[in-house]
Amino acid sequence: MTAAVATWTAICRYDELPVDRPVPALVAGRPVAVVRLADGTVHALDAVDPACGATVLPRGIVGDRAGVPVLISPMFKHPYALHTGACLTDDRWSVTVHPTRTVGGVVEVGR
């Protein structure tokens, strides 16, 4: 069962969100990285890389590790799975994944 979303924050129009390039946003005062993949899905992760404590994930590289879409941190090159937030190379690290939806052409992130 999925927990209920308390609030939704409008980020931008879906067609303005670049493909395979993360963008920064604030959701309830918390920095997130929002990613639109080539398959059309939108994902949101906490923007702070837990390995270094810096808000750098919106500057990361979108990629793929064995079929798993990832956001690779520019600091230590840790790949974070977009669906789960788990670091695929070091199980000490993970980031929170936030729900996303598109309403009336606008991307929203839940918290």
SULBEL-V675203 format. One record per helix or strand of 2 or more residues. SS is the DSSP state (hx for helix, st for strand). FROM is the first residue (numbers start at 0). TO is the last residue. If there is no record, write none. Layout:
# SULBEL-V675203
SS/FROM/TO, SS/FROM/TO
This chain:
# SULBEL-V675203
st/7/12, hx/13/15, st/22/26, st/29/35, st/41/45, st/47/48, st/53/54, hx/56/58, st/60/64, st/67/71, st/78/80, st/85/86, st/96/97, st/99/102, st/105/109
